[in-house]
Amino acid sequence: MIGPLAATVAAPLALALAALVPPLRPLARWFAVLGSALTLGVGAFAFADLAARPGADLRLVESHPWSTTFGASLAFGVDGLGAAMLTLSGLITLVATIAAFRESRRPHAYHALVLTLLAATNAVFTATDLLVFYVAWEALLVPMLALIGLWGGEQRRYAAIKFVVYTLAGSVAMLLLLIVIANTTAANGGATFDLPRLASMAPVWASTTVLGAPIARFGFVAVLLACLVKLPAVPLHTWLPHAHVQAPTAVSVLLAGVLLKLGVYGLYRIAWPLFPAEALAWSPALGVLGLVSILWGAFTALGQTDLKRLVAYSSVSHMGFCLFGLASGTVAGALGGAVQAVTHGFSSAALFLLVGVVYDRAHHRRVDGFGGLAGPMPRFAWLLLFASLASAGLPGLGGFVGEFLVFAGGFTANGSFPAMTAAATVSVVLAAAYLLWTVKRVAYGPLGDPQHGTFADCDRRERLAIVPLCALLLVVGVWPKPLVDALRPVCEALLTNVHGAAR
Amino acid sequence: MPNWLPLFVWLVPLSAALVTGRLPWRSAGAAHGIATGMLAATTALAVWMTSIVLRSGGTFAGPHFDWLDLGSFSLGVGVMVDPMAAIMAVIVGLLATLVMAFNAWYMHDEPKAARFPWQFCFFVFAMLGVVLSDNLFLSFCCWELVGLGSYLLIGFWFDRPAASADPEYQATKNPDPRGVLEHLLSPAHAQLKAFVMNRVGDAGFLIGIGALLSLMVTAGEHGSVLDFVRLPGAAAAAQSTTFLGLSGGQLLTLAALGIFCGAVGKSAQFPLHTWLPDAMQGPTTASSIIHAATMVAAGVFLVARCYAMFPADALAVVGWTGGITCLFAATIACVQWDLKAVLAYSTVSQLGLMFVGLGAGDEHGGRAAGIAHLFTHATFKCLLFLCAGAVIHAANGLQDLHRMGGLRRTMPVTAWCSLIAVLAIAGAPAFSGFYSKDAVIAAALAHATAAGGAAWGPFLLAAAGSLLTSFYMLRWWIRVFAGEPRDDSLVEHAHDPAGAAKWVLIALAPFALSLPWTTGDWLDRALRAPHAEHLHAAHGQAVVLASALLLAGAAAALFLYWWAVRRDRDTAGALASRLRPLHRGAQELWGIDRLQDLVFTRGLGRWFAGRCARVDLGSPSRLRALDEAGDRRAADPLSLDGAIDGLGRFFGGLARRGAVLHGGRTGAYLAFVAIVVGAGLWWSVLR
């Protein structure tokens, strides 16, 4: 009998298969709703448990035998971060399904792919076995490749292949790491991929060398590379604007809302726990990388002329906060990075949905091609302003919590971090500039095009997708305590481990 | 004091915003009524709170709870009330109530009027948060929300075009709008500018908070370290702390300057002042509250709130910034021809004066004087803007001082109320400005005498600014209300505000007198203004000096704009051409607006960001090709993405070359075999 976490992987897969059965095809979108709602339910349950009884331990643990040769098992369990990410995955997929509810091109295949993607991301977020993690990590490229490559815009093939090659190249070293780990654990009392056990073997990774370098160094770089591409961190980010521009709205929502979080999750789950000493040694450099991402992403977003590209670069900037916060080596910073990952999921998804709303009506995404949409579309304008302010980190809305915690962590950290944090505050100005300037150009001023005066405001389905995200941004912004309570033990344990490894 | 009282004062405006925001769009009257009533209730609660606090004289700590606990420190949400906060809350509530009542008349034929109450109430809620907050973190949050409130109100007419494309504006503007960038002048742009420029200050504010946090954490403090009551502790901790090579004292200065940086943005101090005149694009009633009790007042209030942690060197920066702004803005106000622009620059100048007061230090009475001026200024500036609103309403949107004049005949109430306010801001005896402004100048003088050297700077700048204040404010009043009508149709159609709106003006007028503020020295005692022999001496000198400045400025204004005009002489014009470089410079706003537009909007915002985008993804032609169908993609190896594509192409080409070897061509196979064999031979035999 499988437990709830395995069900979040198995059920979407089963539903995906069911959606392809010809008589059941018309129900495909309802299967997608069901699969994401199930994920959301399990995630919310685990999250509520962790928020009520905070702890760094794994909950809903289950394990099924898989391969005794490799010591791999289908093992699942979530801590605070995993539960938050699982909930996010379910929620964003649900929202994306609502956004794509009227998909007319082969809807059954589309929804089956979305369900496959959901199963893979859920497996990444819940796996406590490195091999399962890796398989899911790579497997989710397949549905994503198809979703962008088949349902995307004019240059969909270019964007899809670029995305896949980029991410595969990023994680190829991780495969080597897996082989090394299998060999090393086999030589050290039984092959295993169990993450908690691998984490407890940190001295082994530091002392065993492969090709002249300790496994820890090689392994950290391998995982880091895979995560930095996914995150994405500058300069490994240029697949993102293409993928976002070419992907249909709902896939952009999945990409920004869930897929980018895999990079953050990998850092928190694999890189830092397994190789704490390396993490500590690399922190200053990663802080610089985070800072560069924050500022470069913000400046580049300011210079964009395409709405989707603009939101894509704002993602680069905001995900830079996750890296920067974690690298700062403070509880506040790591916590801020994790919170930022969650709230960015909400705000970027909302922004992409709103871009989709105008694209559906105007059939273009040029920032300068609009103006005055607040007149014919007041609800849209308010939602756009709300999501932009949340993304720009207005207090009381989601984006602020993570950002402020990262700042607080950075300022109280050691070394060059306070100075770098001071530089990062420039992004506060830039985020307001590129987001509110966009709001101004799209929604305010006189009507840019007389034909836009007839645009219909957001309809019920669009609101059903966007409003819950905005509501969550408000809830997290005003009352982040449950989220922080659930995430804090994970971050504390993580940093205790890292700082302990230094001694 | 009941524990819930300050919390209610803070949250009633929020509930007013929620209630009025949910009303249907058509019921503007009901929304205004409900909002006025709830704001009046807030005021009543604030008065009650103040009466309790003033009687006990101490600081009352309201409810406080941890918003987030981060182990080494926590971020709290809580309220505290001391006399300064309580009086400020009353002023915010009172002015908000009156402005809301006035607005019901002001917007009676405005289709969007129903939006105003909730945005306004939200704004008041945010400001009261800054006033009543008990820690720097909550202050920062509310501070940003104040920014949002102003964003909404400034952009109230968000669909209006830029001034250069607005026929209505072009028809009614004054003929000589120098320095104003008309193509950028629209409500939608003004709100963006206000928010972004405030965020420039807020970035500094964040650094200040960060410096304070690291100071406290390094000093081993725990818990809610950003509480205001612990700031003296921070100053003490700074004596014995070092952090990353910075001594505790330096860290404290950094924290103070960072917080002051936030205040520079919000209180429109040089060089971040340019958003405030542009914010005139909002409704005049919104300007009235922005310039009086909320928004710009927040910066001054916050510096006073954090006074315990301001070391002398930071206070010197505060004083100098205030002095420079005071004179700088006053010179611009002297040559403006826009009804509201004069008032806008006068606000900037007066805020500078408040910072001069704060910069003079507590022992010279600077803190109390600056805050007292904040309070008195709030009331008379609110009155001035409401009067300006009445004039603009009567003149159908006209704001050009060239065409006004003689309006006292048809708008007597407005004329006399605004005269009282003008005399107050000029600092005439028996008016409130006389009391507070003289206190500021006395404090600056006492500080300058005591410290000597550079400390004379703020004092002299403030004195020069005060001289100009009486000049430009009287000029403003004479041009609008006195003399003969310059536009008969304007004067004929003009009328005083109707009903309650008129009574709002009359109700505000008494606060421009000094009596309500000085009776029994209640305000001085509430603000704990120090009493010392040398301060009394400075006060005596300041009264003489300020009166002389007032008389000189007033005499010049009367001579130029009343006496000379009555004799049909253009003495003002002649003087302007005699002082051409100065006059021109002030008209051009000393080039600051243009410079900021060049460096930030066009330089950083467009050029640099555009470069970044290009370096990242490639040239526009490449991007266009990427948006269209087809396989043609323009290469751009000079961009990051183009270079990565180039890498892909390189390996693609390599692979295609390699593929030739497996293409089934015998020649290629033979050549390959020959090469391999040859290389093998060389390796094994010939080497």
Interface residues (C-beta under 8 A of the other chain):
Chain A: G153 E154 Q155 Y158 V165 P235 T238 P241 H242 V245 W296 F299 T300 A301 L302 G303 Q304 T305 D306 R309 Y313 V331 A332 L335 G372 A374 G375 L389 L394 P395 G396 F400 V401 F404 L405 F407 A408 G410 F411 T412 N414 G415 P418 T421 A422 T425 V426 V428 V429 A432 A433 Y434 L436 W437 K440 A443 Y444 G445 P446 L447 P480 K481 V484 R488 E492
Chain B: W67 L68 L70 G71 S72 F73 L75 F140 C141 C142 E144 L145 L148 Y151 G155 F158 D159 R160 P161 A162 A165 S186 P187 A188 H189 Q191 L192 F195 V196 R199 V200 D202 A203 G204 L206 I207 I209 G210 A211 L213 S214 V217 F243 L244 G605 R606 F608 A609 G610 R611 C612 A613 R614 D616 L617 L623 L626 D627 E628 A629 G630 R633 L640 D641 I644 G648
